[in-house]
Amino acid sequence: MAIRRLSASRRITQRLSGAYDAVLMPTLAEVTPRIGHLDPTADYDQVMDRLLEWVAFTPLQNATGDPAISLPLGESGSGLPVGMMLSTVAGREAQLLELAYELEDARPWARIQS
C-alpha cells in the first residue's frame, strides 16, 4: 500500500508539471520553533506531531525525489528569514536554479555575516 501511495504521489507531480513550470509554497509551516519545542527527550508522539506540522510542505519532494529549492524570500516579524520553496519534477533542476538566480537578481536577499 505504501508503494502504491508513493507511486500516486509521483503521478500527481507529473500532472502538475504539465500545467506549471514550478510550484511555489512555503518551505516550513511555521517560523523557527523556540528552543525545546522539538526536544528529543520529550514524548515521541509529541515531538513527531510537532515535527510533522513544522515540515508539512517538504515530505512530497522527499517521497517523490522531485527537486526543490528553498529561498529566503521573506522575513518574520522578528527578523528571521522565511523560506519559500520552488519545486518541479526530476530533470528540471536547471530551471529551479535559473528561477533562483532571477529572483535573487530582482530582489537580493540579506547576507548573514559572522
C-alpha atoms as a printed R data frame, in Angstrom:
    type eleno elety resid chain resno      x      y       z
1   ATOM     1    CA   MET     A     1  0.000  0.000   0.000
2   ATOM     2    CA   ALA     A     2  2.837  2.392   0.808
3   ATOM     3    CA   ILE     A     3  4.447  1.750  -2.593
4   ATOM     4    CA   ARG     A     4  1.124  2.494  -4.321
5   ATOM     5    CA   ARG     A     5  0.760  5.763  -2.414
6   ATOM     6    CA   LEU     A     6  4.284  6.828  -3.354
7   ATOM     7    CA   SER     A     7  3.584  5.975  -6.995
8   ATOM     8    CA   ALA     A     8  0.374  8.003  -6.859
9   ATOM     9    CA   SER     A     9  2.303 10.972  -5.458
10  ATOM    10    CA   ARG     A    10  4.698 10.779  -8.374
11  ATOM    11    CA   ARG     A    11  1.806 10.752 -10.856
12  ATOM    12    CA   ILE     A    12  0.311 13.838  -9.213
13  ATOM    13    CA   THR     A    13  3.561 15.789  -9.536
14  ATOM    14    CA   GLN     A    14  3.911 14.654 -13.147
15  ATOM    15    CA   ARG     A    15  0.419 16.017 -13.925
16  ATOM    16    CA   LEU     A    16  1.267 19.311 -12.216
17  ATOM    17    CA   SER     A    17  4.377 19.638 -14.361
18  ATOM    18    CA   GLY     A    18  2.215 19.535 -17.482
19  ATOM    19    CA   ALA     A    19  0.361 22.656 -16.353
20  ATOM    20    CA   TYR     A    20  3.048 24.520 -14.381
21  ATOM    21    CA   ASP     A    21  6.786 25.071 -14.717
22  ATOM    22    CA   ALA     A    22  7.242 25.120 -10.945
23  ATOM    23    CA   VAL     A    23  5.184 25.166  -7.774
24  ATOM    24    CA   LEU     A    24  5.782 27.812  -5.093
25  ATOM    25    CA   MET     A    25  4.955 27.061  -1.466
26  ATOM    26    CA   PRO     A    26  6.338 27.822   1.991
27  ATOM    27    CA   THR     A    27  9.362 25.755   2.953
28  ATOM    28    CA   LEU     A    28  8.084 25.333   6.516
29  ATOM    29    CA   ALA     A    29  4.633 25.744   8.030
30  ATOM    30    CA   GLU     A    30  5.893 27.939  10.877
31  ATOM    31    CA   VAL     A    31  8.899 30.101  11.708
32  ATOM    32    CA   THR     A    32 11.823 28.585  13.584
33  ATOM    33    CA   PRO     A    33 10.443 26.984  16.765
34  ATOM    34    CA   ARG     A    34 11.513 28.117  20.186
35  ATOM    35    CA   ILE     A    35 14.309 26.174  21.884
36  ATOM    36    CA   GLY     A    36 12.945 22.974  23.390
37  ATOM    37    CA   HIS     A    37  9.908 22.739  21.069
38  ATOM    38    CA   LEU     A    38 11.466 19.718  19.339
39  ATOM    39    CA   ASP     A    39 13.243 18.394  22.444
40  ATOM    40    CA   PRO     A    40 14.454 14.883  21.565
41  ATOM    41    CA   THR     A    41 13.977 13.762  25.175
42  ATOM    42    CA   ALA     A    42 10.252 14.654  25.142
43  ATOM    43    CA   ASP     A    43  7.454 12.198  24.434
44  ATOM    44    CA   TYR     A    44  7.993 10.638  20.993
45  ATOM    45    CA   ASP     A    45  4.437 11.226  19.752
46  ATOM    46    CA   GLN     A    46  4.553 14.872  20.838
47  ATOM    47    CA   VAL     A    47  7.861 15.509  19.064
48  ATOM    48    CA   MET     A    48  6.713 13.710  15.889
49  ATOM    49    CA   ASP     A    49  3.424 15.650  15.809
50  ATOM    50    CA   ARG     A    50  5.286 18.943  16.190
51  ATOM    51    CA   LEU     A    51  7.878 17.990  13.597
52  ATOM    52    CA   LEU     A    52  5.296 16.880  11.031
53  ATOM    53    CA   GLU     A    53  3.347 20.110  11.487
54  ATOM    54    CA   TRP     A    54  6.531 22.154  11.043
55  ATOM    55    CA   VAL     A    55  7.790 20.430   7.874
56  ATOM    56    CA   ALA     A    56  4.346 19.917   6.331
57  ATOM    57    CA   PHE     A    57  5.394 21.046   2.825
58  ATOM    58    CA   THR     A    58  8.645 19.134   2.262
59  ATOM    59    CA   PRO     A    59  7.666 15.437   2.521
60  ATOM    60    CA   LEU     A    60  6.245 15.307  -1.018
61  ATOM    61    CA   GLN     A    61  9.644 16.020  -2.566
62  ATOM    62    CA   ASN     A    62 11.274 13.569  -0.174
63  ATOM    63    CA   ALA     A    63  8.832 10.856  -1.246
64  ATOM    64    CA   THR     A    64  8.925 11.518  -4.993
65  ATOM    65    CA   GLY     A    65 12.564 12.523  -5.331
66  ATOM    66    CA   ASP     A    66 11.475 15.627  -7.222
67  ATOM    67    CA   PRO     A    67 13.869 18.579  -6.950
68  ATOM    68    CA   ALA     A    68 13.102 21.615  -4.821
69  ATOM    69    CA   ILE     A    69 14.976 24.694  -3.690
70  ATOM    70    CA   SER     A    70 14.335 26.800  -0.607
71  ATOM    71    CA   LEU     A    71 14.996 30.516  -0.929
72  ATOM    72    CA   PRO     A    72 14.979 33.210   1.796
73  ATOM    73    CA   LEU     A    73 12.243 35.305   0.178
74  ATOM    74    CA   GLY     A    74 10.564 36.608   3.303
75  ATOM    75    CA   GLU     A    75 11.205 37.763   6.830
76  ATOM    76    CA   SER     A    76  9.307 37.060  10.036
77  ATOM    77    CA   GLY     A    77  8.098 39.813  12.341
78  ATOM    78    CA   SER     A    78 11.172 39.189  14.496
79  ATOM    79    CA   GLY     A    79 13.569 39.473  11.551
80  ATOM    80    CA   LEU     A    80 14.214 35.783  10.911
81  ATOM    81    CA   PRO     A    81 14.409 34.626   7.285
82  ATOM    82    CA   VAL     A    82 11.335 32.843   5.962
83  ATOM    83    CA   GLY     A    83 11.908 30.342   3.189
84  ATOM    84    CA   MET     A    84  9.777 29.777   0.140
85  ATOM    85    CA   MET     A    85 10.218 26.543  -1.782
86  ATOM    86    CA   LEU     A    86 10.097 26.129  -5.533
87  ATOM    87    CA   SER     A    87  9.657 22.588  -6.766
88  ATOM    88    CA   THR     A    88  9.335 20.834 -10.099
89  ATOM    89    CA   VAL     A    89  9.807 17.338 -11.494
90  ATOM    90    CA   ALA     A    90 13.033 15.396 -11.977
91  ATOM    91    CA   GLY     A    91 15.018 16.625 -14.948
92  ATOM    92    CA   ARG     A    92 14.152 20.289 -14.430
93  ATOM    93    CA   GLU     A    93 16.782 21.088 -11.808
94  ATOM    94    CA   ALA     A    94 18.413 23.712 -14.044
95  ATOM    95    CA   GLN     A    95 15.081 25.508 -14.275
96  ATOM    96    CA   LEU     A    96 14.939 25.833 -10.472
97  ATOM    97    CA   LEU     A    97 18.430 27.286 -10.373
98  ATOM    98    CA   GLU     A    98 17.589 29.742 -13.161
99  ATOM    99    CA   LEU     A    99 14.484 30.885 -11.265
100 ATOM   100    CA   ALA     A   100 16.535 31.287  -8.089
101 ATOM   101    CA   TYR     A   101 19.134 33.414  -9.884
102 ATOM   102    CA   GLU     A   102 16.392 35.601 -11.386
103 ATOM   103    CA   LEU     A   103 14.700 36.067  -8.010
104 ATOM   104    CA   GLU     A   104 17.954 36.957  -6.295
105 ATOM   105    CA   ASP     A   105 18.804 39.411  -9.062
106 ATOM   106    CA   ALA     A   106 15.367 41.067  -8.811
107 ATOM   107    CA   ARG     A   107 15.277 41.122  -5.018
108 ATOM   108    CA   PRO     A   108 18.604 40.264  -3.383
109 ATOM   109    CA   TRP     A   109 18.262 38.571  -0.039
110 ATOM   110    CA   ALA     A   110 20.144 39.623   3.040
111 ATOM   111    CA   ARG     A   111 23.544 38.114   3.626
112 ATOM   112    CA   ILE     A   112 24.311 36.628   7.025
113 ATOM   113    CA   GLN     A   113 27.612 37.974   8.252
114 ATOM   114    CA   SER     A   114 29.542 36.370  11.092
